[in-house]
Each structure stands twice: as C-alpha cells, then as structure tokens.
Amino acid sequence: MKTEGFTMVELLVASAAALLVVAMMSSLYPTHARAFAAGRDTQELRATLRRVADGIAREIRGLGFDPIDDPSDPSGFDGASDGLAVAEAARIEVRSDLHGASPGTAPDDRLDWGSSERVSFHRSTSTQGILQAIGGFASPLCDAVVVREGGLRFRYLDACGDELVPPAGASLAIAERRRVAAVEVTLSAEHEASRRSETVVGRTALRNRLALRCPVAGP
C-alpha cells in the first residue's frame, strides 16, 4: 500500500545524491575554466601575431616605391638599391619615396629620414616585444606578448626562390639586396599570462620588383 509524501530516508538519499552531483560539477568547473581561458589566450595570441605579421608584410611589399626615379640626380632616391636598406636575419629596414618635404606633398625623389618613408622592424631585447621604427621613432606593435630571442626571423628570396642568407649579425650586401624578390617573415611568441605559444609564417612578394626574373638555363 503506497503512502503520500517521502520518508526521511528517501529525502536524505535524494539530498545526498544532489550534493554529490553539485560537488562533481564544482570539481569540473576549474578544469573547464582553465581550458576556456587557454583557448581564449591562444586565439588572442594567434590574432595578435597575424596582425603584426600582416603589418610587417604590408610595409615590405611596398618597399622601393620610387615614382620619380631620376638617374641624372645623384642625390635622388634609388628605389632599386635603397628600398631594402637593411636585410638582417632579425631586422629589416625598408624605404620608399612616398612624399615630398611634408606628407601632404607629392613624392620628390628624396628620402625624408624622420618620416614614414623609412620604416624598420626588430625585436626589443629589453621588452621582448616587436618594435616598429618610423623615421627612427620606435613604438611597440603588441602587448601581453613575449617574443623570445629568435622569435622574429626574416628570410630573403631571389626570383628563383633561392635564399639569400645574411652574415651573422650583419645585413645582406647591396648587390644581394637588389636581388631580393620576396621576403618571408616568421613570428613566434608566447602569451604573457598563460605562456601559450604560437607561430605564424607569411611570405610577401615585393610589388616594385615584379620585373625580376629567374634566369633560364641555356640548352
């Protein structure tokens, strides 16, 4: 014969089961929270590195822009030889004739040293970040990111796809810099909080050197 309601034993058993479920869920929460935070940090880091790499590639792609190109003026800007001014394994400097005496004027076949016509990228040993120097004034490109030594690397490729390797701690010679048709950028870093690491790699062809051709071997 059934009676109405629950006995004390049934209530105790139900309460114990409910507490057990709550305890199990509570024990799983920190694990899920850590996994969620790690995934979020990884996405943030990947997006940051991609943004920085794309910004570097954009500057490299347009190096050597020289609409005037007056060979009769020995003091003028030569995009072919001056566009890639520094080509080291961990540092690059690009130059272009973007404007005249001020940014609002037309290109004048001169390089304004303290302006956006001169841009470089390198890793900072003090902050362990990536610095962009425009006209010699440096500013960080990313926050909450740790770039270890060797985390910013450049590879220089000629029109045949062969690598031109700079000497250790030095730049490619001017004759080799003139042969560069593409640059590959590798950026590796860690998230400052979670220490999650990511690497992005990008290659860009030099827009103003598309005329470079790989020599064809004779018969």
BELBELSUL-V47072 format. One record per residue. N is the residue number from 1. RES is the residue in one letter. OMEGA is omega in whole degrees, -180 to 180 (* if undefined). Layout:
[[N & RES & OMEGA] [N & RES & OMEGA]]
This chain:
[[1 & M & -178] [2 & K & 176] [3 & T & 180] [4 & E & 175] [5 & G & -178] [6 & F & 176] [7 & T & 179] [8 & M & 180] [9 & V & 179] [10 & E & 178] [11 & L & 179] [12 & L & 179] [13 & V & 180] [14 & A & 179] [15 & S & 179] [16 & A & 179] [17 & A & 179] [18 & A & 179] [19 & L & 178] [20 & L & 178] [21 & V & 179] [22 & V & 180] [23 & A & 179] [24 & M & 179] [25 & M & 180] [26 & S & 180] [27 & S & 180] [28 & L & -175] [29 & Y & 180] [30 & P & 179] [31 & T & 179] [32 & H & -180] [33 & A & 178] [34 & R & 179] [35 & A & 179] [36 & F & -179] [37 & A & 180] [38 & A & 177] [39 & G & 178] [40 & R & 179] [41 & D & 179] [42 & T & 179] [43 & Q & 179] [44 & E & -179] [45 & L & -180] [46 & R & 180] [47 & A & 179] [48 & T & -179] [49 & L & 179] [50 & R & 180] [51 & R & 180] [52 & V & -180] [53 & A & 179] [54 & D & 178] [55 & G & 178] [56 & I & -179] [57 & A & -179] [58 & R & 179] [59 & E & -180] [60 & I & -175] [61 & R & -175] [62 & G & -177] [63 & L & 178] [64 & G & 177] [65 & F & -173] [66 & D & -175] [67 & P & -179] [68 & I & 176] [69 & D & -179] [70 & D & -177] [71 & P & -180] [72 & S & -179] [73 & D & -176] [74 & P & -180] [75 & S & -178] [76 & G & -180] [77 & F & 179] [78 & D & -176] [79 & G & -178] [80 & A & -177] [81 & S & -175] [82 & D & -176] [83 & G & 175] [84 & L & -171] [85 & A & 179] [86 & V & -180] [87 & A & 178] [88 & E & -180] [89 & A & -176] [90 & A & -180] [91 & R & 178] [92 & I & 173] [93 & E & -179] [94 & V & -178] [95 & R & 179] [96 & S & 176] [97 & D & -174] [98 & L & -176] [99 & H & -179] [100 & G & -177] [101 & A & 177] [102 & S & -177] [103 & P & -177] [104 & G & -178] [105 & T & -176] [106 & A & 175] [107 & P & -174] [108 & D & -179] [109 & D & 176] [110 & R & 175] [111 & L & 177] [112 & D & -172] [113 & W & -176] [114 & G & -174] [115 & S & 179] [116 & S & 177] [117 & E & -179] [118 & R & -174] [119 & V & 177] [120 & S & 179] [121 & F & 175] [122 & H & 177] [123 & R & 177] [124 & S & 179] [125 & T & -178] [126 & S & -178] [127 & T & -177] [128 & Q & 176] [129 & G & 179] [130 & I & 180] [131 & L & 171] [132 & Q & 178] [133 & A & 178] [134 & I & -176] [135 & G & 179] [136 & G & 180] [137 & F & -173] [138 & A & 176] [139 & S & -179] [140 & P & -179] [141 & L & -177] [142 & C & 177] [143 & D & 176] [144 & A & -180] [145 & V & 179] [146 & V & 179] [147 & V & 179] [148 & R & 177] [149 & E & -176] [150 & G & -178] [151 & G & 175] [152 & L & -176] [153 & R & 178] [154 & F & 172] [155 & R & -176] [156 & Y & -174] [157 & L & 177] [158 & D & -175] [159 & A & 178] [160 & C & -178] [161 & G & 178] [162 & D & -177] [163 & E & 172] [164 & L & -171] [165 & V & 178] [166 & P & 173] [167 & P & -179] [168 & A & 178] [169 & G & -178] [170 & A & -178] [171 & S & 169] [172 & L & 175] [173 & A & -174] [174 & I & 180] [175 & A & 179] [176 & E & 179] [177 & R & 179] [178 & R & -179] [179 & R & -176] [180 & V & 179] [181 & A & -180] [182 & A & 179] [183 & V & 176] [184 & E & -179] [185 & V & 174] [186 & T & -178] [187 & L & 179] [188 & S & -178] [189 & A & 177] [190 & E & 172] [191 & H & -174] [192 & E & -177] [193 & A & -173] [194 & S & -176] [195 & R & 172] [196 & R & -176] [197 & S & 179] [198 & E & 176] [199 & T & 174] [200 & V & -180] [201 & V & 178] [202 & G & 178] [203 & R & -180] [204 & T & 175] [205 & A & -179] [206 & L & -173] [207 & R & -177] [208 & N & 177] [209 & R & 180] [210 & L & 180] [211 & A & 178] [212 & L & -179] [213 & R & 176] [214 & C & 179] [215 & P & 179] [216 & V & -179] [217 & A & 180] [218 & G & -179] [219 & P & *]]
